C-alpha cells in the first residue's frame, strides 16, 4: 500500500473538520449526526477513488 491509499481518509478527515467547525458555530447537528454525514462522505469519496484508480 502506498501513501496514495491514504488520500480518501485524509479527505474525509478534512470534511469532518469542516463539518465540526461549522457545527460548532451554528449548532445545527449533534456529534452523532456530524459523524454520520462524514461516513456518508467517506463512502462517496471511496467510491469515486475506486472508480478513478
Protein Blocks (a to p, Z undefined) as FASTA:
>chain_A
ZZklmmmmmmmmmmmmmmmmmmmmnomacfklmmmmmmmmmmmmmmmmmmmZZ
